[in-house]
Amino acid sequence: MILIADSGSTKTDWCLVDKGALVKQVFTKGTNPFFQTEDEISSEVEHNLLPFIEAAKVEAVWFYGAGCAFPEKNEIVRKAIARHLDVPIEVGSDMLGAARGLCGTQPGIACIMGTGSNSCFYDGTEIVSNVSPLGFILGDEGSGAVLGKLLVGDILKNQMPAALKEEFLATYELTPAIILERVYKKPFPNRFLASVSPFLVAHLDVPEVHSLVLNAFKAFFNRNVKQYDYQHNPVHLIGSVAWYYRNVLEEAAAETGIQIGTIMQSPMEGLISYHSEKK
């Protein structure tokens, strides 16, 4: 059996797979070697994963996670898992996991659109080109954090209808002072901004909201995807934003000449297929 993990900073999805079939799924806290030590990751594996799987039957581990884009960081995760599982362990980025989950063994353009956004050109095995996402201040176009940033900015600068502004502040129990504190003084402002972005989904019938979302997605395509060979390759997308905003996303793609392929909420189903074929 093989063990596949798809990890973000808040949650890790572990799937034990036998001959292409899901045997057991376990969720633990997220793993990010930029913010956690080897000991902390090891403890999470020991106490919240191992008791729920048949570790002796695991033959290999593929771990894809946030913060796993640098060899030295990947080694932290690998060593933490290796303390408990003496098997081959491959650690890769969440972008590589998304690419393999979306494209399998075929080349294509893979994109993540969740709290943050990212993209790459994938050759069927590895990432061969990546436009740096740059984070929600300089980039991350079309992400939940940037959608939230644009929404909050328009709310506070009275670019949205007055009734919508009142509804937004009441829905999230916010005031301008609280918003500024959350963005400029509290940790993880990207998470706060992403947490208010679902307000847009519920109000896409408002012209100003629709325009904000459409332009954000067009910026994602223009500033990222168009740096790859988008004219000869489909663009596949994964993540909560891609999933819940897919109608506007497809509209933005049509306006920018992008050919949309697959849109998925999670890469795990595709990763199970990929590694079952490659085994």
C-alpha positions in Angstrom: 0.0 0.0 0.0 1.1 3.6 -0.5 0.4 6.7 1.6 -0.4 10.0 -0.2 -0.6 13.3 1.6 -2.0 16.7 0.4 -1.1 19.3 3.0 -1.9 22.9 3.6 -0.9 25.1 6.5 -4.2 24.2 8.3 -5.0 20.7 7.3 -3.4 17.5 5.9 -5.3 14.9 4.0 -3.6 11.5 4.2 -4.9 8.7 2.0 -3.8 5.0 2.3 -4.2 3.5 -1.1 -4.0 -0.2 -2.3 -3.9 -0.9 -6.0 -5.7 2.3 -6.9 -8.4 1.9 -4.2 -8.8 4.2 -1.2 -8.4 2.1 2.0 -8.3 4.8 4.7 -8.5 8.6 4.8 -7.1 10.5 7.8 -7.0 14.2 8.5 -4.4 15.8 10.7 -3.3 19.4 11.3 -1.5 21.1 8.5 2.2 20.9 7.9 4.5 23.7 6.8 8.2 23.4 7.4 8.6 27.2 7.3 6.7 27.4 10.5 7.2 24.0 12.2 10.2 22.0 13.4 11.0 18.4 12.6 9.9 17.5 16.1 6.6 19.2 15.8 5.8 17.5 12.5 7.0 14.1 13.8 4.7 14.5 16.8 1.7 15.1 14.7 2.4 12.0 12.5 3.0 9.9 15.6 -0.1 10.9 17.6 -2.7 11.7 14.9 -1.8 9.6 11.9 -0.1 6.4 12.9 -2.9 5.2 15.3 -5.4 5.2 12.4 -3.4 3.4 9.7 -1.6 0.0 9.3 1.9 1.5 9.2 3.5 -1.9 8.7 1.8 -2.2 5.3 2.9 1.1 4.0 5.4 0.6 1.1 6.0 4.3 0.1 5.0 7.8 1.0 4.3 10.8 -1.3 3.9 14.0 0.6 2.8 17.3 -1.1 2.6 20.4 1.0 2.7 24.1 1.5 6.2 25.3 2.1 7.8 22.3 0.5 9.4 24.0 -2.5 13.0 24.0 -1.2 15.2 21.0 -0.7 16.2 22.0 2.9 12.5 22.4 3.9 11.5 19.2 2.2 14.2 17.3 4.2 12.6 18.5 7.4 9.3 16.9 6.5 11.0 13.7 5.1 13.0 13.2 8.2 9.9 13.7 10.4 8.0 11.0 8.6 11.0 8.7 8.3 11.2 8.5 12.1 8.0 6.4 11.9 7.9 4.9 8.4 11.1 3.2 7.1 10.1 3.4 3.5 10.9 5.5 0.4 9.5 9.1 1.0 9.1 11.7 -1.6 8.3 15.3 -0.5 7.1 17.9 -3.1 5.4 21.2 -3.2 1.6 21.6 -3.1 2.0 23.0 -6.7 3.5 19.7 -7.9 0.7 17.8 -6.1 -1.9 20.0 -7.9 -0.2 19.5 -11.2 0.0 15.7 -10.9 -3.6 15.6 -9.5 -4.9 17.7 -12.4 -2.8 16.6 -15.3 -1.8 13.1 -14.4 1.0 12.0 -16.9 0.0 14.5 -19.5 1.6 18.0 -20.0 -0.5 21.0 -19.2 -0.8 24.2 -17.3 -1.9 23.7 -13.6 -3.2 26.4 -11.3 -4.0 26.6 -7.6 -6.7 29.1 -6.6 -7.4 29.0 -2.9 -6.4 31.3 -0.1 -3.4 32.1 -2.4 -2.9 31.4 -6.1 -0.1 29.8 -8.1 0.5 28.3 -11.5 3.0 26.3 -13.5 3.7 24.5 -16.7 4.0 20.7 -16.1 5.5 18.2 -18.5 3.7 15.1 -17.3 6.2 14.4 -14.5 7.7 17.6 -13.1 7.2 21.3 -13.0 9.3 22.9 -15.8 8.2 26.5 -15.5 6.7 28.6 -12.6 5.7 32.2 -12.5 6.3 33.3 -8.9 3.0 34.0 -7.2 4.6 36.7 -5.0 2.0 36.6 -2.2 -1.1 38.6 -1.7 0.5 42.0 -1.5 2.5 41.8 -4.7 0.6 39.1 -6.6 -1.7 36.1 -5.8 -4.1 37.5 -8.4 -7.6 35.8 -8.2 -6.9 34.2 -4.8 -9.3 34.3 -1.9 -6.9 36.7 -0.1 -6.8 39.1 -3.0 -10.5 38.9 -3.6 -11.0 39.7 0.0 -8.5 42.6 -0.2 -10.3 44.1 -3.2 -13.7 43.7 -1.6 -12.6 45.3 1.7 -10.9 48.1 -0.2 -14.0 48.9 -2.2 -16.2 48.6 0.8 -14.2 51.1 2.8 -13.8 53.5 -0.1 -17.5 53.4 -0.9 -17.1 51.8 -4.3 -19.9 49.3 -3.4 -23.6 50.1 -3.0 -24.3 51.5 0.5 -26.8 48.7 1.4 -24.1 46.1 0.4 -21.6 47.8 2.6 -23.9 47.7 5.6 -24.7 44.1 5.0 -21.0 43.1 4.7 -20.1 44.9 8.0 -23.1 43.3 9.8 -22.5 39.8 8.4 -18.9 39.7 9.7 -19.4 42.0 12.7 -16.8 44.3 11.5 -16.1 48.1 11.6 -13.5 50.0 9.6 -11.3 50.2 12.7 -11.4 46.4 13.2 -10.6 45.7 9.6 -7.6 47.9 9.7 -6.4 46.3 12.8 -6.9 42.8 11.4 -5.0 43.7 8.2 -2.1 45.8 9.5 -1.6 44.6 13.1 -2.8 41.0 13.5 -1.0 37.9 12.2 -2.1 36.2 9.0 -3.9 39.0 7.3 -4.2 36.9 4.2 -6.3 34.4 6.1 -8.6 37.1 7.4 -9.0 38.6 3.9 -9.7 35.2 2.4 -12.3 34.5 5.1 -14.5 37.4 3.9 -14.2 36.6 0.2 -17.2 34.1 0.3 -19.4 37.2 0.6 -18.6 37.8 -3.1 -20.0 34.4 -4.1 -23.4 35.2 -2.5 -23.6 38.6 -4.3 -22.4 37.9 -7.8 -25.6 39.3 -9.1 -24.5 42.8 -8.0 -22.8 44.4 -11.0 -20.0 45.9 -8.9 -19.2 42.5 -7.3 -19.3 40.6 -10.6 -17.0 43.2 -12.2 -14.5 42.9 -9.2 -14.4 39.1 -9.4 -14.2 39.0 -13.2 -11.3 41.5 -13.4 -9.4 39.6 -10.6 -9.6 36.4 -12.6 -8.6 38.2 -15.8 -5.6 39.6 -14.0 -4.6 36.0 -12.9 -4.8 34.8 -16.5 -3.0 37.8 -18.0 -0.2 38.1 -15.4 0.5 34.4 -14.9 -1.0 31.9 -17.3 -0.2 33.8 -20.4 3.5 33.4 -19.6 3.2 29.7 -20.5 2.2 28.2 -23.8 -1.5 28.7 -23.1 -2.4 28.6 -26.8 -1.5 24.9 -27.2 -2.2 23.6 -23.7 -5.4 23.4 -21.6 -5.4 25.3 -18.2 -6.5 23.1 -15.3 -7.4 24.6 -11.9 -7.8 23.4 -8.4 -8.9 25.0 -5.1 -11.9 26.4 -3.3 -11.9 29.7 -5.3 -11.7 27.9 -8.7 -14.5 25.5 -7.6 -17.0 28.0 -6.2 -16.4 30.8 -8.7 -16.1 28.5 -11.8 -18.8 30.3 -13.8 -17.1 33.7 -13.5 -13.7 32.0 -14.0 -14.9 30.5 -17.3 -16.2 33.9 -18.3 -12.7 35.4 -17.6 -11.0 32.6 -19.5 -13.2 33.2 -22.6 -12.4 36.9 -22.5 -8.7 36.3 -22.3 -8.4 33.5 -24.8 -7.7 30.8 -22.3 -8.9 27.2 -22.8 -10.2 25.7 -19.5 -9.6 22.0 -18.9 -10.4 20.5 -15.5 -11.6 22.3 -12.4 -11.3 20.4 -9.2 -11.8 21.2 -5.5 -9.0 18.8 -4.3 -6.1 17.1 -6.0 -6.4 13.8 -4.0 -8.5 11.8 -6.5 -6.1 12.7 -9.3 -3.1 11.9 -7.1 -4.4 8.5 -6.3 -4.8 7.8 -10.0 -1.4 9.2 -10.8 0.6 7.2 -8.3 -1.4 4.0 -8.9 -0.4 4.3 -12.6 3.2 5.1 -11.8 3.8 2.4 -9.2 
